[in-house]
Amino acid sequence: MRVKSILLSAREGSDWTVPGVGWEGFRFFAPPPSGVRTRPLGGRGREWTVPLREGGGALRDEKKLPPSPNAHALAPPPFPSFPYGLRALAGGSRYCVHVRREGWANMSTCSVSKGCFVFKPKSKKRRIASTADYFNDSKNDSEDSGLRFATCESLWKQIKSETEQIQEELNKQLYDNIIRFLRRSHSEFQEKKTEWTCRMKSSEIPTAALVLGVNVTDHDLTFKRLSEVLQDNVTPYVVSLQAKECPGIRHLLQKLMGQLMDCYVEDDQSEEEDYVTVSKKRIRCSLDSLTDWYECVTKKTDSETPSKKRTSSSRWESPPIVVIFKDMESFTTKVLQDFIVISSQHIHELPLVLIFGIATSPMIIHRLLPHSVSSLLCIELFQCLSCKEHLATVIDKLLLTSKFPFKLSEKVLQVLINIFLYHDFSVQNFIKGFQLSVVEHFYSQPLSVLCCQLPKAKKRVNSFSHEQCERIRSLPSFRRYVESQVSEKQIALLTEDNFVKEVTQILLEDLHIYHENYFPVLKCLHIFTSSLPKYPLGKQIRELHCACLEKRVWETEEYESALQLVRMLCKADLVAMLQKCVKIFMSFPGKEFGNTVEKLKEFLAQFQNLEAEASKVQDEPMSSQKELQKKTDLYHLQKTLLQLKDSRSKKLTKFEMLRFEVVDFIDSLVRNYLAPAEMQTLHEVVYFSAASTLCEHLNAAPRTALHTALNKPYFYLKNQALKSDAGCFSNKAPDICIAYKLHLECGRLINLVDWLEAFSTVVTAVKGTDADSVASDEVDEIIHARFIRAVSELQLLGFIKPSKRKTDHVARLTWGGC
């Protein structure tokens, strides 16, 4: 327990002696030693801190004083006498000496002046369970749970990086357009061009109307990235505002100036700037103050030496201030009007640029703002990429590729797509659902340790134990594989672990090759079917992918109707589709598609040669027309027409024959490579198929959960006393559960008296209470109060409501099972 420092308040040029502290001959000197930090003290002098050495000496002009004779006893006297016996004399005046003691066990503070010192105890933080603990819990007794968690974490890092790159690429054009708009607005303000002068005369504010769509949950990520891009390339002064934070114009200005001050203030080592800087709370929230601050900032930026590091935006003379309204529709009309009108009066001094985040339509600007206010804005419209196109790109980059080994089954993918289409149109929620699928797959499937790149999976198979080999044998797809083999091989697969490892490596390689061949053929088939009338196989590739995963697509009626429509396509459409297919197959490095590309190129060459041969085919119709002109009687004319009809129906043109060949070739590719994933051996290793588990987490069913909680409280509370058979009552259950079960046995109207009697019977009968031991009136009052509370809770949850027909009855509102 040592005194670390002493705070002295003194006039310069005076010597100090601190008696009564237990330090004999210990003196403090003024002016302060060099290197000691000082602060002004009310105009009478300065205040500083004198550090003490461990041996008891002090610093004076960088010289060490001789240690005190009582240097070994630096602890002050007992606490009661210490504050009152401390006095410092200097020139007959009385000054205050503050001694700060640090590290004391009782955490007390000593001072001459009376005061209350609060020491907040350190809060004991609860340990939050991590994902690794989720994998290593008692329910999951696999010996490789740590390896599965590491594999899951590594895989998700790759997927997350890919999604961020997709987001960046999709919005790159939008960000470039907005940056170009801001640069143009800034240059016009800086160079005082004619167009900007016209804007100043009419007090117009440059405004970007950014239409993002109804997927509101994705807007935060878009605006966050937009702010980062603007700060890196345009201006450091970017403010993001939300309607819930700005109920009034005063709050809006506070948020605006607060974020700008945080953007401007930088950490500096100099002491004077720390005391000169004014707190944000003391700044008057007005655009006049903001204008003065902006002028001060720009002047300071211009006066900086070129040796200091600068960003690209700090080289500008007057960077614009960008104000982003994330959810414009949610802002109060009066707040927007007041801010725009006030800002337009300062636009010639303050280069403000507004960005409106719009979820519905640009017409909302004119609905919220009257013409007198909207005329103060120079609006330019920007359109974000559609959420459906964004989802299609995400599915193409994450699911329809062999880059990532993890896959989704048809039912799981359909659940995620339905949530997207019928709930929120949120791509980020789709990605979160995909992440949940990854975690659940690696947690629930012990063999998911093989869900990694093929070389790494082969190495892991070699180190499999006997239990892991038994898990492979228990897979349904592996059982079907064993049953299809000869008897000798079946015995070896069921008894020899080494042979199982060798076969597993081969099967994993076959599964990898299946995915490499599946996706290019799927995309090729989508090219042929996506433009057909009524879209028999779906307009989006995800619909075709789900159809192929569900069953053999070539056996469906939709596929047959699609082929019939493809056989009726014109030459130009066929040529364009074949060219796209060639590009797709050439972009995939698979060796098996070398012959496929050559065949498609051969078809293209034959279509080009058809034009030269078309004239020869027309000779026969010309001769038949001459014969028709010669025949004049009705009998011969009818006979000739029938012959022409038969010849035309039997003989096909070369174009039609070539078109049939193309369709047959595409059909053969589909039959060879688009088999369902469930037919592949070991598909359980990489495919997540627990759609019901995903629905429990993502598709909320409040009525079902509420019915389960009230009818079977053990399901959630896990209390053994609440376990009971179906239809039985337990007094251990909460009162609302007893009342709920009783109300299920009633009709449309429930008599409150009968309900109370039944409730009292259940509570007292199960308890086995004795009427002599407890007063009946007291028990009735307690039970009555409990019953009233339970009925009130049921009414709050919406199960019952008061009835106007009978005052002592309530009406039941819910029917049917859950």
FENGIHU-V100186 format. One record per residue. RES is the residue in three letters. SS is DSSP state (hx for helix, st for strand, lp for the rest). Layout:
# FENGIHU-V100186
res->RES ss->SS
res->RES ss->SS
This chain:
# FENGIHU-V100186
res->MET ss->lp
res->ARG ss->lp
res->VAL ss->st
res->LYS ss->st
res->SER ss->st
res->ILE ss->st
res->LEU ss->st
res->LEU ss->st
res->SER ss->st
res->ALA ss->st
res->ARG ss->lp
res->GLU ss->lp
res->GLY ss->lp
res->SER ss->lp
res->ASP ss->lp
res->TRP ss->st
res->THR ss->st
res->VAL ss->st
res->PRO ss->lp
res->GLY ss->lp
res->VAL ss->lp
res->GLY ss->lp
res->TRP ss->lp
res->GLU ss->lp
res->GLY ss->lp
res->PHE ss->lp
res->ARG ss->st
res->PHE ss->st
res->PHE ss->lp
res->ALA ss->lp
res->PRO ss->lp
res->PRO ss->lp
res->PRO ss->lp
res->SER ss->lp
res->GLY ss->lp
res->VAL ss->lp
res->ARG ss->lp
res->THR ss->st
res->ARG ss->st
res->PRO ss->st
res->LEU ss->st
res->GLY ss->lp
res->GLY ss->lp
res->ARG ss->lp
res->GLY ss->st
res->ARG ss->st
res->GLU ss->st
res->TRP ss->st
res->THR ss->st
res->VAL ss->st
res->PRO ss->st
res->LEU ss->st
res->ARG ss->lp
res->GLU ss->lp
res->GLY ss->lp
res->GLY ss->lp
res->GLY ss->lp
res->ALA ss->st
res->LEU ss->st
res->ARG ss->st
res->ASP ss->lp
res->GLU ss->lp
res->LYS ss->st
res->LYS ss->st
res->LEU ss->lp
res->PRO ss->lp
res->PRO ss->lp
res->SER ss->lp
res->PRO ss->lp
res->ASN ss->lp
res->ALA ss->lp
res->HIS ss->lp
res->ALA ss->lp
res->LEU ss->lp
res->ALA ss->lp
res->PRO ss->lp
res->PRO ss->lp
res->PRO ss->lp
res->PHE ss->hx
res->PRO ss->hx
res->SER ss->hx
res->PHE ss->hx
res->PRO ss->lp
res->TYR ss->lp
res->GLY ss->lp
res->LEU ss->lp
res->ARG ss->lp
res->ALA ss->st
res->LEU ss->st
res->ALA ss->st
res->GLY ss->lp
res->GLY ss->lp
res->SER ss->st
res->ARG ss->st
res->TYR ss->st
res->CYS ss->lp
res->VAL ss->st
res->HIS ss->st
res->VAL ss->st
res->ARG ss->st
res->ARG ss->st
res->GLU ss->lp
res->GLY ss->lp
res->TRP ss->lp
res->ALA ss->lp
res->ASN ss->lp
res->MET ss->lp
res->SER ss->lp
res->THR ss->lp
res->CYS ss->lp
res->SER ss->lp
res->VAL ss->lp
res->SER ss->lp
res->LYS ss->lp
res->GLY ss->lp
res->CYS ss->lp
res->PHE ss->lp
res->VAL ss->lp
res->PHE ss->lp
res->LYS ss->lp
res->PRO ss->lp
res->LYS ss->lp
res->SER ss->lp
res->LYS ss->lp
res->LYS ss->lp
res->ARG ss->lp
res->ARG ss->lp
res->ILE ss->lp
res->ALA ss->lp
res->SER ss->lp
res->THR ss->hx
res->ALA ss->hx
res->ASP ss->hx
res->TYR ss->hx
res->PHE ss->hx
res->ASN ss->lp
res->ASP ss->lp
res->SER ss->lp
res->LYS ss->lp
res->ASN ss->lp
res->ASP ss->lp
res->SER ss->lp
res->GLU ss->lp
res->ASP ss->lp
res->SER ss->hx
res->GLY ss->hx
res->LEU ss->hx
res->ARG ss->hx
res->PHE ss->hx
res->ALA ss->hx
res->THR ss->hx
res->CYS ss->hx
res->GLU ss->hx
res->SER ss->hx
res->LEU ss->hx
res->TRP ss->hx
res->LYS ss->hx
res->GLN ss->hx
res->ILE ss->hx
res->LYS ss->hx
res->SER ss->hx
res->GLU ss->hx
res->THR ss->hx
res->GLU ss->hx
res->GLN ss->hx
res->ILE ss->hx
res->GLN ss->hx
res->GLU ss->hx
res->GLU ss->hx
res->LEU ss->hx
res->ASN ss->hx
res->LYS ss->hx
res->GLN ss->hx
res->LEU ss->hx
res->TYR ss->hx
res->ASP ss->hx
res->ASN ss->hx
res->ILE ss->hx
res->ILE ss->hx
res->ARG ss->hx
res->PHE ss->hx
res->LEU ss->hx
res->ARG ss->hx
res->ARG ss->hx
res->SER ss->hx
res->HIS ss->hx
res->SER ss->hx
res->GLU ss->hx
res->PHE ss->hx
res->GLN ss->hx
res->GLU ss->hx
res->LYS ss->lp
res->LYS ss->lp
res->THR ss->hx
res->GLU ss->hx
res->TRP ss->hx
res->THR ss->hx
res->CYS ss->hx
res->ARG ss->hx
res->MET ss->hx
res->LYS ss->hx
res->SER ss->hx
res->SER ss->lp
res->GLU ss->lp
res->ILE ss->st
res->PRO ss->st
res->THR ss->st
res->ALA ss->st
res->ALA ss->st
res->LEU ss->st
res->VAL ss->st
res->LEU ss->lp
res->GLY ss->lp
res->VAL ss->lp
res->ASN ss->lp
res->VAL ss->hx
res->THR ss->hx
res->ASP ss->hx
res->HIS ss->hx
res->ASP ss->hx
res->LEU ss->hx
res->THR ss->hx
res->PHE ss->hx
res->LYS ss->hx
res->ARG ss->hx
res->LEU ss->hx
res->SER ss->hx
res->GLU ss->hx
res->VAL ss->hx
res->LEU ss->hx
res->GLN ss->hx
res->ASP ss->hx
res->ASN ss->hx
res->VAL ss->lp
res->THR ss->lp
res->PRO ss->lp
res->TYR ss->lp
res->VAL ss->st
res->VAL ss->st
res->SER ss->st
res->LEU ss->st
res->GLN ss->lp
res->ALA ss->hx
res->LYS ss->hx
res->GLU ss->hx
res->CYS ss->lp
res->PRO ss->lp
res->GLY ss->lp
res->ILE ss->hx
res->ARG ss->hx
res->HIS ss->hx
res->LEU ss->hx
res->LEU ss->hx
res->GLN ss->hx
res->LYS ss->hx
res->LEU ss->hx
res->MET ss->hx
res->GLY ss->hx
res->GLN ss->hx
res->LEU ss->hx
res->MET ss->hx
res->ASP ss->hx
res->CYS ss->hx
res->TYR ss->hx
res->VAL ss->lp
res->GLU ss->lp
res->ASP ss->lp
res->ASP ss->lp
res->GLN ss->lp
res->SER ss->lp
res->GLU ss->lp
res->GLU ss->hx
res->GLU ss->hx
res->ASP ss->hx
res->TYR ss->hx
res->VAL ss->hx
res->THR ss->lp
res->VAL ss->lp
res->SER ss->lp
res->LYS ss->hx
res->LYS ss->hx
res->ARG ss->hx
res->ILE ss->lp
res->ARG ss->lp
res->CYS ss->lp
res->SER ss->lp
res->LEU ss->hx
res->ASP ss->hx
res->SER ss->hx
res->LEU ss->hx
res->THR ss->hx
res->ASP ss->hx
res->TRP ss->hx
res->TYR ss->hx
res->GLU ss->hx
res->CYS ss->hx
res->VAL ss->hx
res->THR ss->hx
res->LYS ss->hx
res->LYS ss->hx
res->THR ss->hx
res->ASP ss->hx
res->SER ss->lp
res->GLU ss->lp
res->THR ss->lp
res->PRO ss->lp
res->SER ss->lp
res->LYS ss->lp
res->LYS ss->lp
res->ARG ss->lp
res->THR ss->lp
res->SER ss->lp
res->SER ss->hx
res->SER ss->hx
res->ARG ss->hx
res->TRP ss->lp
res->GLU ss->lp
res->SER ss->lp
res->PRO ss->lp
res->PRO ss->lp
res->ILE ss->st
res->VAL ss->st
res->VAL ss->st
res->ILE ss->st
res->PHE ss->st
res->LYS ss->lp
res->ASP ss->lp
res->MET ss->hx
res->GLU ss->hx
res->SER ss->hx
res->PHE ss->lp
res->THR ss->lp
res->THR ss->hx
res->LYS ss->hx
res->VAL ss->hx
res->LEU ss->hx
res->GLN ss->hx
res->ASP ss->hx
res->PHE ss->hx
res->ILE ss->hx
res->VAL ss->hx
res->ILE ss->hx
res->SER ss->hx
res->SER ss->hx
res->GLN ss->lp
res->HIS ss->lp
res->ILE ss->lp
res->HIS ss->lp
res->GLU ss->lp
res->LEU ss->lp
res->PRO ss->lp
res->LEU ss->st
res->VAL ss->st
res->LEU ss->st
res->ILE ss->st
res->PHE ss->st
res->GLY ss->st
res->ILE ss->st
res->ALA ss->lp
res->THR ss->lp
res->SER ss->lp
res->PRO ss->lp
res->MET ss->lp
res->ILE ss->hx
res->ILE ss->hx
res->HIS ss->hx
res->ARG ss->hx
res->LEU ss->hx
res->LEU ss->lp
res->PRO ss->lp
res->HIS ss->hx
res->SER ss->hx
res->VAL ss->hx
res->SER ss->hx
res->SER ss->lp
res->LEU ss->lp
res->LEU ss->st
res->CYS ss->st
res->ILE ss->st
res->GLU ss->st
res->LEU ss->st
res->PHE ss->st
res->GLN ss->st
res->CYS ss->lp
res->LEU ss->lp
res->SER ss->lp
res->CYS ss->hx
res->LYS ss->hx
res->GLU ss->hx
res->HIS ss->hx
res->LEU ss->hx
res->ALA ss->hx
res->THR ss->hx
res->VAL ss->hx
res->ILE ss->hx
res->ASP ss->hx
res->LYS ss->hx
res->LEU ss->hx
res->LEU ss->lp
res->LEU ss->lp
res->THR ss->lp
res->SER ss->lp
res->LYS ss->lp
res->PHE ss->lp
res->PRO ss->lp
res->PHE ss->lp
res->LYS ss->st
res->LEU ss->st
res->SER ss->lp
res->GLU ss->hx
res->LYS ss->hx
res->VAL ss->hx
res->LEU ss->hx
res->GLN ss->hx
res->VAL ss->hx
res->LEU ss->hx
res->ILE ss->hx
res->ASN ss->hx
res->ILE ss->hx
res->PHE ss->hx
res->LEU ss->hx
res->TYR ss->hx
res->HIS ss->hx
res->ASP ss->hx
res->PHE ss->lp
res->SER ss->lp
res->VAL ss->hx
res->GLN ss->hx
res->ASN ss->hx
res->PHE ss->hx
res->ILE ss->hx
res->LYS ss->hx
res->GLY ss->hx
res->PHE ss->hx
res->GLN ss->hx
res->LEU ss->hx
res->SER ss->hx
res->VAL ss->hx
res->VAL ss->hx
res->GLU ss->hx
res->HIS ss->hx
res->PHE ss->hx
res->TYR ss->hx
res->SER ss->hx
res->GLN ss->lp
res->PRO ss->hx
res->LEU ss->hx
res->SER ss->hx
res->VAL ss->hx
res->LEU ss->hx
res->CYS ss->lp
res->CYS ss->lp
res->GLN ss->lp
res->LEU ss->hx
res->PRO ss->hx
res->LYS ss->hx
res->ALA ss->hx
res->LYS ss->hx
res->LYS ss->hx
res->ARG ss->hx
res->VAL ss->hx
res->ASN ss->hx
res->SER ss->lp
res->PHE ss->lp
res->SER ss->lp
res->HIS ss->hx
res->GLU ss->hx
res->GLN ss->hx
res->CYS ss->hx
res->GLU ss->hx
res->ARG ss->hx
res->ILE ss->hx
res->ARG ss->hx
res->SER ss->lp
res->LEU ss->lp
res->PRO ss->hx
res->SER ss->hx
res->PHE ss->hx
res->ARG ss->hx
res->ARG ss->hx
res->TYR ss->hx
res->VAL ss->hx
res->GLU ss->hx
res->SER ss->lp
res->GLN ss->lp
res->VAL ss->lp
res->SER ss->hx
res->GLU ss->hx
res->LYS ss->hx
res->GLN ss->hx
res->ILE ss->hx
res->ALA ss->hx
res->LEU ss->hx
res->LEU ss->hx
res->THR ss->hx
res->GLU ss->lp
res->ASP ss->hx
res->ASN ss->hx
res->PHE ss->hx
res->VAL ss->hx
res->LYS ss->hx
res->GLU ss->hx
res->VAL ss->hx
res->THR ss->hx
res->GLN ss->hx
res->ILE ss->hx
res->LEU ss->hx
res->LEU ss->hx
res->GLU ss->hx
res->ASP ss->hx
res->LEU ss->hx
res->HIS ss->hx
res->ILE ss->hx
res->TYR ss->hx
res->HIS ss->hx
res->GLU ss->hx
res->ASN ss->hx
res->TYR ss->hx
res->PHE ss->hx
res->PRO ss->hx
res->VAL ss->hx
res->LEU ss->hx
res->LYS ss->hx
res->CYS ss->hx
res->LEU ss->hx
res->HIS ss->hx
res->ILE ss->hx
res->PHE ss->hx
res->THR ss->hx
res->SER ss->lp
res->SER ss->lp
res->LEU ss->lp
res->PRO ss->lp
res->LYS ss->lp
res->TYR ss->lp
res->PRO ss->lp
res->LEU ss->lp
res->GLY ss->lp
res->LYS ss->lp
res->GLN ss->lp
res->ILE ss->hx
res->ARG ss->hx
res->GLU ss->hx
res->LEU ss->hx
res->HIS ss->hx
res->CYS ss->hx
res->ALA ss->hx
res->CYS ss->hx
res->LEU ss->hx
res->GLU ss->hx
res->LYS ss->lp
res->ARG ss->lp
res->VAL ss->hx
res->TRP ss->hx
res->GLU ss->hx
res->THR ss->lp
res->GLU ss->hx
res->GLU ss->hx
res->TYR ss->hx
res->GLU ss->hx
res->SER ss->hx
res->ALA ss->hx
res->LEU ss->hx
res->GLN ss->hx
res->LEU ss->hx
res->VAL ss->hx
res->ARG ss->lp
res->MET ss->lp
res->LEU ss->lp
res->CYS ss->lp
res->LYS ss->hx
res->ALA ss->hx
res->ASP ss->hx
res->LEU ss->hx
res->VAL ss->hx
res->ALA ss->hx
res->MET ss->hx
res->LEU ss->hx
res->GLN ss->hx
res->LYS ss->hx
res->CYS ss->hx
res->VAL ss->hx
res->LYS ss->hx
res->ILE ss->hx
res->PHE ss->hx
res->MET ss->hx
res->SER ss->hx
res->PHE ss->lp
res->PRO ss->lp
res->GLY ss->lp
res->LYS ss->hx
res->GLU ss->hx
res->PHE ss->hx
res->GLY ss->hx
res->ASN ss->hx
res->THR ss->hx
res->VAL ss->hx
res->GLU ss->hx
res->LYS ss->hx
res->LEU ss->hx
res->LYS ss->hx
res->GLU ss->hx
res->PHE ss->hx
res->LEU ss->hx
res->ALA ss->hx
res->GLN ss->hx
res->PHE ss->hx
res->GLN ss->hx
res->ASN ss->hx
res->LEU ss->hx
res->GLU ss->hx
res->ALA ss->hx
res->GLU ss->hx
res->ALA ss->hx
res->SER ss->hx
res->LYS ss->hx
res->VAL ss->hx
res->GLN ss->hx
res->ASP ss->hx
res->GLU ss->hx
res->PRO ss->hx
res->MET ss->hx
res->SER ss->hx
res->SER ss->hx
res->GLN ss->hx
res->LYS ss->hx
res->GLU ss->hx
res->LEU ss->hx
res->GLN ss->hx
res->LYS ss->hx
res->LYS ss->lp
res->THR ss->lp
res->ASP ss->lp
res->LEU ss->hx
res->TYR ss->hx
res->HIS ss->hx
res->LEU ss->hx
res->GLN ss->hx
res->LYS ss->hx
res->THR ss->hx
res->LEU ss->hx
res->LEU ss->hx
res->GLN ss->hx
res->LEU ss->hx
res->LYS ss->hx
res->ASP ss->hx
res->SER ss->hx
res->ARG ss->hx
res->SER ss->hx
res->LYS ss->hx
res->LYS ss->lp
res->LEU ss->lp
res->THR ss->lp
res->LYS ss->hx
res->PHE ss->hx
res->GLU ss->hx
res->MET ss->hx
res->LEU ss->hx
res->ARG ss->hx
res->PHE ss->hx
res->GLU ss->hx
res->VAL ss->hx
res->VAL ss->hx
res->ASP ss->hx
res->PHE ss->hx
res->ILE ss->hx
res->ASP ss->hx
res->SER ss->hx
res->LEU ss->hx
res->VAL ss->hx
res->ARG ss->hx
res->ASN ss->hx
res->TYR ss->hx
res->LEU ss->lp
res->ALA ss->lp
res->PRO ss->lp
res->ALA ss->hx
res->GLU ss->hx
res->MET ss->hx
res->GLN ss->lp
res->THR ss->lp
res->LEU ss->lp
res->HIS ss->hx
res->GLU ss->hx
res->VAL ss->hx
res->VAL ss->lp
res->TYR ss->st
res->PHE ss->st
res->SER ss->lp
res->ALA ss->lp
res->ALA ss->hx
res->SER ss->hx
res->THR ss->hx
res->LEU ss->hx
res->CYS ss->hx
res->GLU ss->hx
res->HIS ss->hx
res->LEU ss->hx
res->ASN ss->lp
res->ALA ss->lp
res->ALA ss->lp
res->PRO ss->hx
res->ARG ss->hx
res->THR ss->hx
res->ALA ss->hx
res->LEU ss->hx
res->HIS ss->hx
res->THR ss->hx
res->ALA ss->hx
res->LEU ss->hx
res->ASN ss->hx
res->LYS ss->lp
res->PRO ss->lp
res->TYR ss->hx
res->PHE ss->hx
res->TYR ss->hx
res->LEU ss->hx
res->LYS ss->lp
res->ASN ss->lp
res->GLN ss->hx
res->ALA ss->hx
res->LEU ss->hx
res->LYS ss->lp
res->SER ss->lp
res->ASP ss->lp
res->ALA ss->lp
res->GLY ss->lp
res->CYS ss->lp
res->PHE ss->lp
res->SER ss->lp
res->ASN ss->lp
res->LYS ss->lp
res->ALA ss->lp
res->PRO ss->lp
res->ASP ss->hx
res->ILE ss->hx
res->CYS ss->hx
res->ILE ss->hx
res->ALA ss->hx
res->TYR ss->hx
res->LYS ss->hx
res->LEU ss->hx
res->HIS ss->hx
res->LEU ss->hx
res->GLU ss->lp
res->CYS ss->lp
res->GLY ss->lp
res->ARG ss->lp
res->LEU ss->st
res->ILE ss->st
res->ASN ss->st
res->LEU ss->hx
res->VAL ss->hx
res->ASP ss->hx
res->TRP ss->hx
res->LEU ss->hx
res->GLU ss->hx
res->ALA ss->hx
res->PHE ss->hx
res->SER ss->hx
res->THR ss->hx
res->VAL ss->hx
res->VAL ss->hx
res->THR ss->hx
res->ALA ss->hx
res->VAL ss->hx
res->LYS ss->hx
res->GLY ss->lp
res->THR ss->lp
res->ASP ss->lp
res->ALA ss->lp
res->ASP ss->lp
res->SER ss->lp
res->VAL ss->lp
res->ALA ss->lp
res->SER ss->hx
res->ASP ss->hx
res->GLU ss->hx
res->VAL ss->hx
res->ASP ss->hx
res->GLU ss->hx
res->ILE ss->hx
res->ILE ss->hx
res->HIS ss->hx
res->ALA ss->hx
res->ARG ss->hx
res->PHE ss->hx
res->ILE ss->hx
res->ARG ss->hx
res->ALA ss->hx
res->VAL ss->hx
res->SER ss->hx
res->GLU ss->hx
res->LEU ss->hx
res->GLN ss->hx
res->LEU ss->hx
res->LEU ss->hx
res->GLY ss->lp
res->PHE ss->lp
res->ILE ss->st
res->LYS ss->st
res->PRO ss->st
res->SER ss->lp
res->LYS ss->lp
res->ARG ss->lp
res->LYS ss->lp
res->THR ss->lp
res->ASP ss->lp
res->HIS ss->st
res->VAL ss->st
res->ALA ss->st
res->ARG ss->st
res->LEU ss->lp
res->THR ss->lp
res->TRP ss->lp
res->GLY ss->lp
res->GLY ss->lp
res->CYS ss->lp
